Amino acid sequence: MKKPFVTLPQLEKIVQDYPTPFHLYDEAGIRQNVRALKAAFAWNPGYQEYFAVKATPTPGILKLLRDEGCGLDCSSYTELLLAQKCGVTGHNIMFSANDVPAREFAKAHELGAIINLDDLTDVDFLQETIGTIPETISCRFNPGGTFTLGESKEGFQVMDNPGQAKYGMTRQQIALAYQKLKVMGAKHFGIHAFLASNTLSNDYYPALARILFQLAVELKEETGCHIAFINLSGGVGIPYRPDQAANDIAAIGEGVRRAYEEVLAPAGMGDVALCTELGRFMLGPYGCLVTRATHFKHIYKEYVGVDACAANLMRPAIYGAYHHITVMGKEDAPCDHQYDVVGGLCENSDKFAIDRMLPKIDLGDLLVIHDAGAHGFAMGYQYNGRLRSAELLLREDGSVKLLRRAETPEDYFATMVFDDEEG
Ligand SMILES: *Cc1c(COP(=O)(O)O)cnc(C)c1O
């Protein structure tokens, strides 16, 4: 059901040059998926995907996406520098953040990025910081309340709580922001919203689009502003569990097109461009964490120790997130052993799987931990002095390219101050 994009013979060759653990990305899968996304929105002439850099901040990946025609969505000064180093500037950058320090707005402006304001107070702060208001500007909307989709006996298909989220402006505030920005010289406006995360539903984007399209029509009437683009942001999810069905991006694009034709086109707004800022959907399934079984322990439960830990992939530890595991070479063996698959951090949450039924694992087996391509390496840290691993790209021709070397103790010590010269 969930099949790794790499084979055991390929992996055995890779580990001769690169010791486990490492993150491995699938060039063919990434390219195919971007092309499917772009095809799904090809009906909208201005459509642009701005890949959410925070999901996978790796130059080799960002450049690959750039070459497929994607822009980048940045949220910090350093992410802006990273975009610049990858040759992405101007309106190919969307800058979306809250609590923004002055120098971040200045850097975004210097690069010519489209700035997406999170709060009404950001209007004056931006003017004070960069001395002007850019002609093209965007505002983030938060409708409040709860956002739900598709209620059934099993519950809601999608449920999230914008009313509890720190992002965006209220309905009144966004109208006020538009009016102020217009007076201050803005000419082309965007609307942005992110209402639910990791949605598994072809209806999320269309439902969000309908809300934003309706808002766009109202804001145009109320303020006379020219709405140039609407940003559906991120939130389209991936099936982490083998029994979940993947989103159908063509159906999603078609659902958004219907909303566009029913709401925007009749209002004479058939020229509005759409953008997305997908992260998880773009990379999640096309990256995995490769690790090796190194220890067994039998106490009150059966433990398999591996050479990766939560510092390499923290989603299971902090969200209890499910990540599928394939024991390489045993894909067809019966899953008749129950294990906790654990790393070596001094934290009991450092478990990639709890009570997971897997084939019998032998010492030295290679394990592929699936769907680690987004918010995987990116959330890594150095707790316990366990350092970040390498990142590798499996090229379309089967060769392997190093995207980032593994950290060494020297990297760990680089920021530390040793007062004596002994260190
Ligand atoms: C995190 C984030 C995204 C990407 O979200 P995914 O769930 O990975 O698609 C997009 N836009 C903004 C502003 C974000 O903070």
The ligand as an SDF file (V2000), in Angstrom:
LIG
                    3D

 15 15  0  0  0  0  0  0  0  0999 V2000
    3.1540   26.6210    7.1810 C   0  0  0  0  0  0  0  0  0  0  0  0
    2.6070   27.5610    6.1820 C   0  0  0  0  0  0  0  0  0  0  0  0
    2.2960   27.1260    4.8850 C   0  0  0  0  0  0  0  0  0  0  0  0
    2.4500   25.6900    4.4470 C   0  0  0  0  0  0  0  0  0  0  0  0
    1.5770   24.8450    5.0980 O   0  0  0  0  0  0  0  0  0  0  0  0
    1.4410   23.3050    4.6780 P   0  0  0  0  0  0  0  0  0  0  0  0
    0.4670   22.7670    5.6340 O   0  0  0  0  0  0  0  0  0  0  0  0
    2.8000   22.7070    4.7980 O   0  0  0  0  0  0  0  0  0  0  0  0
    0.9430   23.2770    3.2800 O   0  0  0  0  0  0  0  0  0  0  0  0
    1.8290   28.0620    3.9980 C   0  0  0  0  0  0  0  0  0  0  0  0
    1.6760   29.3680    4.3300 N   0  0  0  0  0  0  0  0  0  0  0  0
    1.9720   29.8230    5.5570 C   0  0  0  0  0  0  0  0  0  0  0  0
    1.7980   31.2720    5.8570 C   0  0  0  0  0  0  0  0  0  0  0  0
    2.4370   28.9460    6.5180 C   0  0  0  0  0  0  0  0  0  0  0  0
    2.7250   29.4000    7.7500 O   0  0  0  0  0  0  0  0  0  0  0  0
  1  2  1  0
  2  3  1  0
  2 14  2  0
  3  4  1  0
  3 10  2  0
  4  5  1  0
  5  6  1  0
  6  7  2  0
  6  8  1  0
  6  9  1  0
 10 11  1  0
 11 12  2  0
 12 13  1  0
 12 14  1  0
 14 15  1  0
M  END
$$$$
